[in-house]
Amino acid sequence: MKTRYKISILLVIASMAIVTILISLFSHYDKIDIFCGEANYLQTLFDKCRSGGPITILTEQHTSKIIISVGNPIDSIGLVPIVTTQISTSTQPITKIIDRTYHPTNYGNRQPDEIGTSWELIPDPLRIDMEVVGENNIDVIDRTKASFGRIQPLYETLVTCSDNTTVKILYGAPIIVPIKEGIYGVLDRNSVDGLLPNDNGEYVLDFVSFFKQEIELPDDAIILSSVNDTCSTPIQNHEVAYYDRIVFKLRENEN
């Protein structure tokens, strides 16, 4: 009887130890698609926030910019895909880049079943999920060193623009992507979101990132208004953000 009692106690202690280890592991889990609600923090599986947010590769000397390309409608509702291409160049070989997967600033307010909201996910056949290529359009990820998963949380950071206007920046958790040897130019493409027209047939592209960005609209786009601003952030090594808001119509939808 005593032996069984001792075994039971040992099993309880062992179970508690296993649970403690699992909690510790899950509290560092980086693959949950939820917001933390605090700038520069990540919400974990057990609703705890830990330091996270933007990272930078201080040893790399390359420069980066983003091209935001808006495509033509892909369905009868007028959904137009957004392709973000982060272009990194250097006079020295690039050994790694950071993929962030930027989203429109109203990402968290999506209502997928209501026509007239400002954005929607692009269907799978057209979706680009982290395509990292060189200037010759060939994959340059060094997969012998890669150890990343693609399902990731979203970071939410507030930036302050002109007249103390506050804008929310939304992006996927930074992933360090190792690059093959001898590469001086890297294009990191993502196409996750698309814009929907409002009741007036207008598209609103509301976008902010840590890199200088250029906007490419369809040939038949008519720009109704445009705002370009440089904003400040509370984040070390990313003190500046770049904000663009463009309202446009497509000529074929013009009344």
C-alpha positions in Angstrom: 0.0 0.0 0.0 2.8 2.4 0.9 4.6 1.5 -2.3 1.5 2.4 -4.3 1.1 5.6 -2.4 4.8 6.6 -3.1 4.3 5.8 -6.8 1.2 7.9 -6.9 3.1 10.9 -5.4 5.9 10.4 -7.8 3.5 10.4 -10.8 1.8 13.6 -9.5 5.2 15.3 -9.1 6.3 14.1 -12.6 3.0 15.3 -14.1 3.4 18.7 -12.5 6.9 19.0 -13.8 5.8 18.1 -17.3 3.0 20.7 -17.2 5.5 23.3 -15.9 7.9 22.6 -18.8 5.0 22.7 -21.4 3.8 26.0 -20.0 7.3 27.4 -20.2 7.6 26.3 -23.8 4.2 27.5 -24.9 4.8 30.9 -23.3 7.6 31.4 -25.9 5.5 30.1 -28.8 5.7 32.5 -31.7 3.1 31.1 -34.1 -0.3 32.3 -32.9 -2.3 34.7 -35.2 -3.5 37.1 -32.5 -2.8 40.7 -31.3 -1.1 41.5 -28.1 -2.6 45.0 -27.9 0.7 46.6 -26.8 3.3 48.1 -29.1 6.4 45.9 -29.4 4.9 43.0 -27.5 3.7 39.5 -28.5 0.7 37.7 -27.1 1.5 34.0 -26.3 -0.7 30.9 -26.1 -1.5 31.6 -22.5 -2.5 35.3 -23.0 0.8 36.5 -21.6 2.6 39.3 -23.3 6.4 39.2 -23.7 8.9 41.4 -25.5 8.8 41.0 -29.2 8.1 43.5 -32.0 10.5 44.6 -34.7 14.0 43.4 -34.9 16.8 44.6 -37.1 19.9 43.0 -38.4 22.6 45.4 -37.2 25.4 43.5 -38.9 23.9 43.9 -42.4 24.6 47.1 -44.4 22.0 46.7 -47.1 19.2 49.2 -47.7 15.6 48.4 -48.3 12.4 49.9 -49.7 8.9 48.6 -50.4 6.9 48.7 -53.7 3.1 48.4 -53.1 1.5 47.2 -56.3 -2.3 47.2 -56.6 -3.6 44.8 -59.3 -6.7 44.7 -61.5 -10.0 43.3 -60.1 -10.0 39.5 -59.8 -13.7 39.0 -59.1 -17.1 40.5 -59.7 -17.1 42.3 -56.3 -14.0 44.3 -57.4 -11.4 42.8 -55.1 -8.0 44.1 -56.2 -4.9 42.2 -54.9 -2.0 44.0 -53.1 1.5 42.8 -53.7 4.2 44.1 -51.4 7.8 43.7 -52.6 10.6 44.5 -50.2 13.7 45.3 -52.2 17.0 45.0 -50.5 20.3 45.9 -52.1 23.9 46.1 -51.0 27.5 46.5 -52.3 28.4 43.5 -50.2 26.8 40.0 -50.4 23.5 39.9 -48.4 23.5 37.0 -45.9 20.0 37.5 -44.5 16.9 39.7 -44.7 13.9 40.3 -42.5 10.4 39.3 -43.8 7.6 41.2 -42.1 4.5 40.8 -44.3 2.9 44.2 -43.9 -0.9 44.5 -44.0 -3.4 47.4 -44.6 -3.8 49.4 -41.4 -7.4 48.4 -40.8 -6.5 44.6 -40.9 -7.9 44.0 -37.5 -11.4 45.4 -38.3 -12.1 43.0 -41.2 -15.7 41.9 -41.7 -15.3 39.2 -44.4 -19.0 38.6 -45.0 -20.0 42.2 -45.5 -19.7 43.7 -49.0 -18.3 47.2 -49.0 -15.6 46.7 -46.3 -12.2 47.9 -47.4 -10.2 44.7 -47.7 -10.4 40.9 -47.9 -7.9 38.0 -48.1 -6.8 37.0 -51.6 -7.9 33.4 -52.5 -5.2 30.7 -52.3 -4.4 30.3 -56.1 -3.3 33.9 -56.3 -1.8 34.3 -52.8 2.0 34.8 -52.5 3.3 33.8 -49.1 6.9 35.0 -48.7 8.5 34.6 -52.1 12.2 35.5 -51.7 14.1 35.8 -55.1 17.1 37.4 -56.6 17.2 39.9 -59.4 17.0 37.0 -61.8 13.7 35.9 -60.2 15.1 32.7 -58.8 14.6 31.5 -55.2 17.6 32.7 -53.1 16.6 31.3 -49.6 19.5 29.3 -48.1 17.3 26.3 -47.0 20.3 24.6 -45.3 20.1 27.4 -42.7 16.4 28.1 -42.7 14.4 27.1 -39.7 11.3 29.3 -39.8 7.6 28.5 -39.9 5.2 30.8 -41.8 2.2 30.9 -39.4 3.0 33.9 -37.2 1.4 36.5 -34.9 0.6 40.0 -35.9 2.3 43.0 -34.3 0.4 46.2 -33.7 2.4 49.4 -33.3 1.1 53.0 -33.1 3.1 55.7 -34.9 2.7 59.4 -34.7 2.5 61.4 -37.9 1.9 65.1 -38.7 -0.4 67.1 -36.4 0.0 64.3 -33.9 -2.2 62.0 -35.9 -1.9 58.4 -34.7 -1.8 55.6 -37.3 -1.6 51.9 -36.6 1.0 49.8 -38.3 0.3 46.0 -38.7 2.7 43.4 -39.8 3.6 39.7 -39.4 6.2 38.8 -36.8 9.7 39.4 -38.2 11.3 36.3 -39.7 15.0 36.2 -40.4 15.5 34.6 -43.9 19.0 33.3 -44.6 20.2 34.1 -48.2 22.5 32.1 -50.5 26.0 33.2 -51.0 26.9 35.8 -53.6 23.5 37.7 -53.7 23.6 41.5 -53.8 19.9 42.1 -54.5 16.9 40.4 -52.9 13.2 40.8 -53.6 10.8 39.6 -50.8 7.2 39.4 -52.2 4.0 38.9 -50.2 0.5 39.1 -51.5 -2.0 38.3 -48.7 -4.6 41.1 -48.8 -6.8 42.8 -51.4 -8.8 46.0 -51.5 -12.6 46.1 -51.9 -14.5 49.2 -53.2 -16.8 51.0 -50.8 -20.4 51.9 -51.7 -19.2 54.7 -53.9 -16.9 52.5 -55.9 -13.8 54.0 -54.2 -10.7 52.1 -53.0 -8.8 53.3 -49.9 -5.2 52.2 -49.7 -4.1 52.9 -46.1 -0.6 51.6 -45.5 2.3 52.2 -43.3 5.7 50.4 -43.0 9.3 50.9 -41.7 10.7 51.4 -45.2 10.3 54.1 -47.8 7.6 52.9 -50.1 6.3 53.5 -53.6 2.7 52.9 -54.8 1.9 51.3 -58.1 -1.8 51.6 -59.1 -3.6 50.0 -62.1 -3.3 51.9 -65.4 -7.0 52.9 -65.3 -6.9 54.2 -61.7 -8.1 57.8 -61.0 -6.6 59.2 -57.8 -9.1 61.2 -55.8 -6.9 62.1 -52.8 -3.4 61.3 -51.6 -1.5 61.7 -48.3 2.2 60.9 -47.8 3.7 61.3 -44.4 6.8 60.5 -42.3 5.9 59.3 -38.8 7.8 58.7 -35.6 7.7 55.4 -33.7 8.7 54.4 -30.1 10.7 51.5 -31.4 14.5 51.3 -31.1 16.2 51.0 -34.5 12.9 51.8 -36.2 12.3 55.3 -35.1 10.8 56.3 -38.5 7.8 54.9 -40.4 6.3 55.9 -43.7 2.6 56.4 -44.2 0.5 56.5 -47.4 -3.2 56.9 -47.8 -4.5 56.9 -51.4 -8.2 57.0 -52.4 -8.9 56.1 -56.0 -11.4 54.7 -58.4 -11.0 52.5 -61.4 -12.1 54.1 -64.7 -14.4 51.3 -65.6 -16.3 51.7 -62.3 -16.6 55.5 -62.7 -20.2 56.7 -62.9 
